[in-house]
Amino acid sequence: MDLVAALSFLFFGFTILFSLFSFLIYVLRLKPWCNCDVCKTYLSSSWTKDFANLCDWYTHLLRNSKTGTIHVHVLGNIITANPENVEHMLRTKFENYPKGKPFSALLGDLLGTGIFNVDGDHWKFQRKMASLELGSVSIRMHAFDLIMSEIRSRLLPLLSSVADEQRVLDLQDVFRRFSFDNICKFSFGLDPGCLELSLPACKFATAFDTASKLSAERALAPSPIVWKIKRLLSIGSEKELKEAIKKVNELAEGMINERRKAGFSKNNDLLSRFMTSITDEKYLRDIVVSFLLAGRDTVASGLTSFFWLLSQRPEVESAIRAETEKAMGLNQDLPSFQEMREMHCLNAAVHESLRLYPPVQFDSKFSQEDDILPDGTFVPKGARVTYHQYAMGRMEQIWGPDCLEFKPERWLKNGVFVPANPFKYTVFHAGVRICLGKEMALVEMKAVALAIIRGFNTRVVDPNQVPRFSPGLTATVRGGLPV
């Protein structure tokens, strides 16, 4: 027993010393003594005096940078809002800017080897497979049918009951429930029923939210060593994260086992389709949970900002309503897939709201080798380089002097929607890793927006409400959106 105790003491002693040494190296690399204005403001949090959100402060810095690029030395982070730099990272030198191991470590316990958390062969295989599935007409029509069914059977009855009683409703919560029901049915063939009239608590949704939130908050730790030690000791937020992921795993594994027993060849959900070519159950779980993450919070976030902006521009709401009446008439309740494609004003308004409030506000890569960005910025090997979608939507150099205004008409030419260069409009990323679910996400947003605009007048309770975002993988508004 004495030998076992001695070995245990030596092991933990070595672990602690190694962790302290690693932390020291990490701190030295970050230059914590940096005395520049940006680093002093970041470390003291004095930016909070003038800005509601960290992303607004970064936007301010990037708008005032001659190159559209800044350095936050204490974070070892180069942040850019320069479209030429973005194209360089995402297309020209794509191989030099993978997600990298630091990013994969943050989300590894939740996403494992899912498509959004890997590089190299794993990513190429999943990308090819997902491209074939999401690009097929049958899967897109299946997704469209699921969306319309959720709107008709749950969303509209809920909103009607609230409107009849003139009650206040948190639209952000409604959209999160809607998108979770929808993505679960699409990914697993599972209906959690989050948007039923009673708005029930959903254990799976709660566990998934907790796991996403706590995984993202790992990035706020002063060093990766901090959360890794907490995980090793299973304490604090890491203990809570472990419990949340366990619940997610139990449900995912249960669905996979159930599908294997019942057969999956005739089902249209993603899990069933992937099961025809993948036998590794852990790999299946990672892939499907990744799609769950991508399809849930992003759509809900986009819809929340859309209705917040729309409440400030009722004339845009009127224009969309007039467009839908022209395309569909007054008696038809929901549009066909083709009818929605012809609604240019609606499409412009959705794209414009996403420009100002992208669901994913920034994306980071890690340089494999020394490099020089087109604006002349030197990028050392191993450096974190971030392109900031939120800031890019607010750059005068990109969108003109009215860049801070919600103006859907900027997307229309002679009444027809005209898309923007993806390297300046990076809401759906760009280049080799451009979002495969882009069209499906836009269809879901437009279908929900159209159903609400045609049936209801929606106004934000506090017209002066300024969005304040909670820490997380996607932009979630603190306090929701009471309407």
C-alpha positions as CSV (number, residue, x, y, z in Angstrom):
1,M,0.0,0.0,0.0
2,D,2.9,2.3,0.8
3,L,4.3,1.7,-2.7
4,V,1.0,2.5,-4.3
5,A,0.6,5.7,-2.3
6,A,4.1,6.8,-3.2
7,L,3.6,6.1,-6.9
8,S,0.3,8.0,-6.7
9,F,2.0,10.9,-5.0
10,L,4.8,10.9,-7.6
11,F,2.2,10.8,-10.5
12,F,0.1,13.7,-9.2
13,G,3.2,15.6,-8.3
14,F,4.6,15.2,-11.8
15,T,1.2,16.1,-13.3
16,I,1.0,19.3,-11.3
17,L,4.7,20.3,-12.1
18,F,4.2,19.5,-15.8
19,S,1.0,21.6,-15.9
20,L,2.7,24.5,-14.2
21,F,5.6,24.3,-16.6
22,S,3.2,24.2,-19.6
23,F,1.2,27.1,-18.2
24,L,4.4,29.1,-17.8
25,I,5.4,28.4,-21.4
26,Y,1.9,29.3,-22.6
27,V,2.0,32.6,-20.6
28,L,5.4,33.6,-21.9
29,R,4.3,33.0,-25.5
30,L,1.3,35.3,-24.9
31,K,3.4,38.3,-23.7
32,P,1.2,39.1,-20.7
33,W,3.4,42.1,-20.0
34,C,2.3,43.6,-23.3
35,N,1.7,47.3,-22.6
36,C,-0.1,48.2,-25.9
37,D,-3.5,50.0,-25.6
38,V,-5.4,47.0,-27.1
39,C,-4.0,44.5,-24.6
40,K,-4.3,46.8,-21.6
41,T,-8.0,47.5,-22.5
42,Y,-8.6,43.8,-23.0
43,L,-7.0,42.7,-19.7
44,S,-8.7,45.4,-17.6
45,S,-12.1,44.9,-19.4
46,S,-12.3,48.7,-19.7
47,W,-13.9,48.2,-23.1
48,T,-17.1,47.5,-21.3
49,K,-17.5,51.2,-20.5
50,D,-18.2,52.0,-24.1
51,F,-19.4,48.7,-25.7
52,A,-22.2,46.3,-24.9
53,N,-20.3,43.3,-26.4
54,L,-16.8,42.2,-27.0
55,C,-17.6,41.8,-30.7
56,D,-18.5,45.5,-30.8
57,W,-15.2,46.5,-29.4
58,Y,-13.3,44.3,-31.9
59,T,-15.4,45.9,-34.6
60,H,-14.4,49.4,-33.4
61,L,-10.7,48.4,-33.5
62,L,-11.0,46.8,-36.9
63,R,-12.9,49.8,-38.4
64,N,-10.1,52.1,-37.2
65,S,-7.3,49.9,-38.5
66,K,-5.7,50.9,-41.8
67,T,-5.4,47.3,-42.9
68,G,-8.5,46.0,-41.3
69,T,-6.3,43.7,-39.1
70,I,-5.4,43.9,-35.4
71,H,-3.2,42.0,-32.9
72,V,-4.3,41.0,-29.5
73,H,-0.9,39.9,-28.2
74,V,-2.1,38.6,-24.8
75,L,-4.3,36.1,-26.6
76,G,-1.7,35.3,-29.3
77,N,-4.5,36.2,-31.8
78,I,-4.4,38.1,-35.2
79,I,-7.9,39.3,-36.0
80,T,-8.9,40.5,-39.5
81,A,-11.9,41.9,-41.3
82,N,-10.1,42.3,-44.6
83,P,-11.7,40.2,-47.4
84,E,-8.4,39.7,-49.2
85,N,-6.9,38.1,-46.0
86,V,-10.0,36.0,-45.7
87,E,-9.7,34.7,-49.3
88,H,-6.0,34.0,-48.7
89,M,-6.8,31.9,-45.6
90,L,-9.9,30.1,-46.9
91,R,-8.9,29.5,-50.5
92,T,-5.4,30.5,-51.6
93,K,-3.5,29.0,-48.7
94,F,-6.3,26.8,-47.3
95,E,-3.9,24.0,-46.4
96,N,-1.8,26.3,-44.2
97,Y,-4.9,27.4,-42.1
98,P,-6.6,24.3,-40.6
99,K,-8.8,24.5,-37.5
100,G,-5.9,23.2,-35.6
101,K,-5.5,21.1,-32.4
102,P,-6.2,23.9,-29.9
103,F,-9.7,24.4,-31.4
104,S,-10.4,20.7,-31.7
105,A,-9.4,20.2,-28.1
106,L,-12.1,22.7,-26.9
107,L,-14.9,20.9,-28.6
108,G,-13.4,17.4,-28.7
109,D,-15.5,16.0,-25.8
110,L,-18.8,17.2,-27.4
111,L,-18.1,16.8,-31.2
112,G,-15.4,14.2,-31.2
113,T,-14.3,13.6,-34.8
114,G,-17.3,15.3,-36.3
115,I,-17.0,17.4,-39.5
116,F,-16.8,20.7,-37.7
117,N,-14.0,19.6,-35.4
118,V,-11.5,17.9,-37.7
119,D,-9.0,18.5,-40.5
120,G,-7.3,16.3,-43.1
121,D,-8.8,12.9,-44.2
122,H,-11.5,12.8,-41.5
123,W,-12.8,16.1,-42.8
124,K,-12.5,15.2,-46.5
125,F,-14.4,12.0,-46.0
126,Q,-17.3,13.6,-44.1
127,R,-17.4,16.6,-46.4
128,K,-17.7,14.4,-49.5
129,M,-20.4,12.2,-47.9
130,A,-22.4,15.2,-46.5
131,S,-22.1,17.0,-49.9
132,L,-23.7,14.0,-51.6
133,E,-26.5,13.7,-49.1
134,L,-27.4,17.4,-48.5
135,G,-27.1,18.1,-52.3
136,S,-29.7,15.6,-53.3
137,V,-33.2,16.8,-54.3
138,S,-34.9,14.1,-52.2
139,I,-33.1,15.1,-49.0
140,R,-33.8,18.8,-49.6
141,M,-37.5,18.2,-50.2
142,H,-37.6,16.0,-47.1
143,A,-36.1,18.8,-45.1
144,F,-38.6,21.3,-46.6
145,D,-41.5,19.0,-45.7
146,L,-40.3,18.7,-42.1
147,I,-40.1,22.5,-41.8
148,M,-43.6,23.1,-43.2
149,S,-45.0,20.4,-40.9
150,E,-43.5,22.0,-37.8
151,I,-44.8,25.4,-38.9
152,R,-48.3,24.2,-39.6
153,S,-48.8,21.9,-36.6
154,R,-46.9,23.7,-33.9
155,L,-45.5,27.2,-34.6
156,L,-48.7,28.8,-36.0
157,P,-51.1,27.3,-33.3
158,L,-48.7,28.5,-30.6
159,L,-48.5,32.0,-32.0
160,S,-52.2,32.2,-32.5
161,S,-52.9,31.2,-28.9
162,V,-50.5,33.9,-27.6
163,A,-52.0,36.5,-30.0
164,D,-55.5,35.8,-28.9
165,E,-54.5,36.4,-25.3
166,Q,-52.3,39.4,-26.1
167,R,-49.4,37.8,-24.2
168,V,-45.7,38.6,-24.3
169,L,-43.7,35.7,-25.8
170,D,-39.9,35.2,-26.0
171,L,-39.3,34.7,-29.7
172,Q,-35.8,33.5,-29.2
173,D,-37.0,30.6,-27.0
174,V,-39.6,29.8,-29.6
175,F,-37.1,29.7,-32.4
176,R,-34.7,27.6,-30.4
177,R,-37.5,25.1,-29.7
178,F,-38.6,25.1,-33.4
179,S,-35.1,24.6,-34.8
180,F,-34.3,21.9,-32.2
181,D,-37.4,19.9,-33.1
182,N,-36.6,20.3,-36.8
183,I,-33.0,19.4,-36.7
184,C,-33.6,16.4,-34.4
185,K,-36.2,15.1,-36.9
186,F,-33.8,15.7,-39.8
187,S,-30.7,14.3,-38.1
188,F,-32.1,11.4,-36.0
189,G,-35.6,10.9,-37.1
190,L,-36.5,11.9,-33.5
191,D,-39.2,14.3,-32.5
192,P,-38.5,15.9,-29.1
193,G,-41.7,17.9,-29.1
194,C,-40.1,21.1,-27.7
195,L,-42.6,23.4,-29.5
196,E,-45.8,21.7,-28.3
197,L,-48.4,24.2,-27.0
198,S,-47.4,23.8,-23.4
199,L,-43.7,24.6,-24.2
200,P,-42.5,21.6,-22.2
201,A,-39.0,21.2,-20.7
202,C,-36.8,19.0,-22.9
203,K,-34.1,17.2,-21.1
204,F,-32.2,16.5,-24.3
205,A,-32.3,20.1,-25.5
206,T,-31.2,21.3,-22.0
207,A,-28.3,18.8,-21.9
208,F,-27.2,19.8,-25.4
209,D,-27.4,23.5,-24.6
210,T,-25.3,23.0,-21.4
211,A,-22.7,20.9,-23.3
212,S,-22.4,23.6,-26.1
213,K,-22.2,26.5,-23.7
214,L,-19.6,24.9,-21.4
215,S,-17.5,23.7,-24.3
216,A,-17.4,27.2,-25.7
217,E,-16.5,28.7,-22.3
218,R,-13.3,26.7,-22.2
219,A,-12.0,29.3,-24.6
220,L,-12.4,32.0,-21.9
221,A,-10.0,30.2,-19.5
222,P,-6.6,32.1,-19.2
223,S,-4.9,28.9,-20.4
224,P,-6.0,25.5,-21.7
225,I,-4.2,24.0,-18.7
226,V,-6.9,25.4,-16.4
227,W,-9.9,23.5,-17.9
228,K,-7.8,20.4,-18.6
229,I,-6.9,20.2,-14.9
230,K,-10.6,20.7,-13.9
231,R,-11.5,18.0,-16.4
232,L,-8.8,15.6,-14.9
233,L,-10.2,16.2,-11.4
234,S,-13.8,16.3,-12.6
235,I,-14.7,19.5,-10.7
236,G,-16.7,22.7,-11.4
237,S,-17.8,23.4,-15.0
238,E,-16.0,20.4,-16.3
239,K,-18.0,18.0,-14.0
240,E,-21.2,19.6,-15.3
241,L,-20.0,19.4,-18.9
242,K,-19.2,15.7,-18.4
243,E,-22.7,15.0,-17.1
244,A,-24.3,16.9,-20.0
245,I,-22.3,15.1,-22.6
246,K,-23.2,11.8,-21.0
247,K,-26.9,12.5,-21.5
248,V,-26.3,13.5,-25.1
249,N,-24.3,10.3,-25.7
250,E,-27.0,8.2,-24.1
251,L,-29.7,9.5,-26.4
252,A,-27.5,9.4,-29.5
253,E,-26.3,5.8,-28.8
254,G,-29.9,4.8,-28.0
255,M,-31.1,6.1,-31.4
256,I,-28.3,4.3,-33.2
257,N,-29.1,1.0,-31.5
258,E,-32.8,1.4,-32.1
259,R,-32.3,2.2,-35.8
260,R,-30.0,-0.8,-36.3
261,K,-32.7,-3.1,-34.8
262,A,-35.6,-1.6,-36.7
263,G,-33.8,-1.1,-40.0
264,F,-32.7,2.1,-41.7
265,S,-32.6,1.6,-45.4
266,K,-35.9,3.3,-46.1
267,N,-35.6,6.2,-43.7
268,N,-34.6,9.8,-44.9
269,D,-33.0,11.2,-41.7
270,L,-29.2,11.8,-41.8
271,L,-28.4,9.1,-39.3
272,S,-30.1,6.4,-41.4
273,R,-28.4,7.6,-44.6
274,F,-25.0,7.7,-42.9
275,M,-25.5,4.2,-41.4
276,T,-25.6,2.7,-44.9
277,S,-21.8,3.4,-45.2
278,I,-20.5,3.8,-41.6
279,T,-20.4,1.0,-39.1
280,D,-18.4,2.7,-36.3
281,E,-21.1,3.8,-33.8
282,K,-18.8,6.4,-32.1
283,Y,-18.0,8.0,-35.5
284,L,-21.8,8.0,-36.3
285,R,-22.5,9.7,-33.1
286,D,-19.9,12.4,-33.7
287,I,-21.1,13.2,-37.2
288,V,-24.8,13.5,-36.3
289,V,-24.2,15.5,-33.1
290,S,-22.1,17.9,-35.2
291,F,-25.0,18.5,-37.6
292,L,-27.3,18.9,-34.6
293,L,-25.1,21.7,-33.3
294,A,-24.9,23.4,-36.8
295,G,-28.6,23.3,-37.5
296,R,-30.0,24.2,-34.2
297,D,-28.5,27.4,-32.7
298,T,-27.6,29.1,-36.0
299,V,-31.1,29.2,-37.4
300,A,-32.6,30.3,-34.1
301,S,-30.0,33.0,-33.8
302,G,-30.5,34.3,-37.3
303,L,-34.3,34.4,-36.9
304,T,-34.0,36.3,-33.5
305,S,-32.0,39.1,-35.1
306,F,-34.2,39.2,-38.1
307,F,-37.3,40.0,-36.1
308,W,-35.5,42.4,-33.9
309,L,-34.4,44.4,-37.0
310,L,-37.7,44.0,-38.7
311,S,-39.5,45.6,-35.7
312,Q,-37.5,48.7,-36.4
313,R,-38.3,48.8,-40.0
314,P,-42.1,48.1,-40.4
315,E,-42.0,49.3,-44.0
316,V,-39.7,46.3,-44.8
317,E,-42.3,44.0,-43.1
318,S,-45.0,45.6,-45.3
319,A,-43.0,45.1,-48.4
320,I,-42.4,41.4,-47.7
321,R,-46.1,41.0,-46.9
322,A,-47.0,42.6,-50.2
323,E,-44.5,40.4,-52.1
324,T,-45.9,37.2,-50.6
325,E,-49.5,38.2,-51.3
326,K,-48.5,38.8,-55.0
327,A,-46.8,35.5,-55.2
328,M,-49.3,33.4,-53.2
329,G,-52.5,35.2,-53.1
330,L,-54.5,35.8,-49.8
331,N,-55.9,32.3,-49.3
332,Q,-52.8,30.1,-49.4
333,D,-51.2,29.8,-45.9
334,L,-47.7,28.5,-46.7
335,P,-45.6,28.8,-49.8
336,S,-44.2,26.1,-52.1
337,F,-40.4,25.7,-52.4
338,Q,-40.5,27.3,-55.9
339,E,-42.7,30.2,-54.7
340,M,-40.2,31.0,-52.0
341,R,-37.3,31.2,-54.5
342,E,-39.1,34.0,-56.3
343,M,-39.5,36.2,-53.2
344,H,-36.5,38.6,-53.7
345,C,-37.5,41.1,-51.0
346,L,-37.7,38.4,-48.4
347,N,-34.4,36.9,-49.5
348,A,-32.7,40.3,-49.4
349,A,-34.1,41.0,-45.9
350,V,-32.8,37.7,-44.5
351,H,-29.4,38.2,-46.0
352,E,-29.2,41.7,-44.7
353,S,-30.1,40.7,-41.1
354,L,-27.4,38.0,-41.3
355,R,-24.9,40.5,-42.5
356,L,-25.4,42.6,-39.4
357,Y,-25.9,39.7,-37.0
358,P,-24.2,36.5,-38.2
359,P,-25.0,33.6,-35.9
360,V,-21.3,32.6,-35.8
361,Q,-19.5,35.9,-35.1
362,F,-15.9,34.8,-35.8
363,D,-13.9,31.8,-37.0
364,S,-10.3,31.0,-36.0
365,K,-7.5,29.0,-37.8
366,F,-4.0,28.1,-36.8
367,S,-1.1,28.7,-39.1
368,Q,0.9,25.6,-40.0
369,E,3.9,27.6,-41.3
370,D,5.1,31.2,-41.3
371,D,3.1,33.2,-43.8
372,I,2.4,36.8,-44.9
373,L,-1.2,37.9,-45.4
374,P,-2.1,40.1,-48.4
375,D,-2.2,43.2,-46.2
376,G,1.4,42.6,-45.2
377,T,0.7,41.1,-41.8
378,F,3.3,38.5,-40.8
379,V,1.8,35.3,-39.4
380,P,4.3,33.1,-37.4
381,K,3.9,29.3,-37.4
382,G,1.4,28.2,-34.8
383,A,-0.3,31.6,-34.6
384,R,-4.1,31.9,-34.2
385,V,-5.7,33.9,-37.0
386,T,-9.3,34.9,-36.7
387,Y,-11.6,36.4,-39.4
388,H,-14.4,38.3,-37.8
389,Q,-17.7,37.9,-39.6
390,Y,-19.5,40.3,-37.2
391,A,-17.0,43.1,-37.8
392,M,-16.9,42.4,-41.6
393,G,-20.6,43.2,-41.8
394,R,-19.9,46.6,-40.3
395,M,-16.9,47.7,-42.3
396,E,-17.4,50.9,-44.3
397,Q,-14.7,49.8,-46.8
398,I,-16.8,46.7,-47.6
399,W,-20.4,47.9,-47.4
400,G,-20.2,51.7,-47.8
401,P,-21.0,54.6,-45.4
402,D,-24.5,53.1,-44.6
403,C,-23.0,49.8,-43.4
404,L,-24.6,50.1,-39.9
405,E,-28.1,50.4,-41.3
406,F,-30.5,47.6,-42.0
407,K,-31.2,48.1,-45.7
408,P,-32.4,45.0,-47.6
409,E,-32.5,47.1,-50.8
410,R,-28.7,46.9,-51.0
411,W,-29.1,43.3,-52.2
412,L,-31.6,44.2,-55.0
413,K,-30.9,45.2,-58.5
414,N,-34.0,46.1,-60.5
415,G,-36.0,44.2,-57.9
416,V,-33.9,41.0,-58.3
417,F,-31.7,39.6,-55.5
418,V,-28.0,39.7,-56.3
419,P,-25.7,37.7,-54.0
420,A,-22.4,39.2,-52.6
421,N,-18.8,37.9,-52.9
422,P,-18.5,35.1,-50.3
423,F,-15.2,36.5,-49.1
424,K,-16.7,39.7,-48.0
425,Y,-20.0,38.2,-46.9
426,T,-18.6,35.4,-44.8
427,V,-21.8,34.4,-42.9
428,F,-21.7,30.9,-44.4
429,H,-17.9,30.9,-44.4
430,A,-16.3,30.7,-47.9
431,G,-13.8,28.8,-50.0
432,V,-13.2,25.1,-49.6
433,R,-15.1,24.9,-46.2
434,I,-18.2,26.9,-47.3
435,C,-21.3,25.8,-45.4
436,L,-23.0,22.8,-47.0
437,G,-26.2,23.5,-45.2
438,K,-26.5,27.1,-46.4
439,E,-29.5,26.6,-48.7
440,M,-31.4,24.5,-46.2
441,A,-30.7,27.1,-43.4
442,L,-31.9,29.9,-45.7
443,V,-35.1,28.0,-46.6
444,E,-35.9,27.3,-42.9
445,M,-35.3,31.0,-42.0
446,K,-37.4,32.3,-44.9
447,A,-40.3,29.8,-44.3
448,V,-40.6,30.7,-40.6
449,A,-40.2,34.5,-41.3
450,L,-42.8,34.3,-44.1
451,A,-45.3,32.3,-41.9
452,I,-45.1,34.8,-39.1
453,I,-45.2,38.0,-41.3
454,R,-48.3,36.8,-43.2
455,G,-50.2,35.9,-40.0
456,F,-49.1,38.3,-37.3
457,N,-47.9,41.8,-36.5
458,T,-44.9,41.3,-34.2
459,R,-43.3,44.1,-32.2
460,V,-40.4,44.0,-29.7
461,V,-41.6,44.9,-26.2
462,D,-38.6,47.2,-25.6
463,P,-37.9,49.1,-28.8
464,N,-34.7,50.4,-27.3
465,Q,-33.4,46.9,-26.5
466,V,-29.8,46.5,-27.7
467,P,-28.7,42.9,-28.2
468,R,-26.2,41.7,-25.5
469,F,-24.7,38.3,-26.3
470,S,-24.0,35.5,-24.0
471,P,-20.7,33.6,-24.4
472,G,-21.2,30.6,-26.6
473,L,-20.6,29.0,-30.0
474,T,-23.4,31.0,-31.6
475,A,-24.8,34.5,-30.9
476,T,-27.5,34.1,-28.3
477,V,-29.2,37.2,-26.9
478,R,-29.2,37.6,-23.1
479,G,-32.8,37.8,-21.8
480,G,-34.2,36.6,-25.2
481,L,-36.4,38.6,-27.4
482,P,-39.7,39.4,-25.7
483,V,-42.4,40.4,-28.3
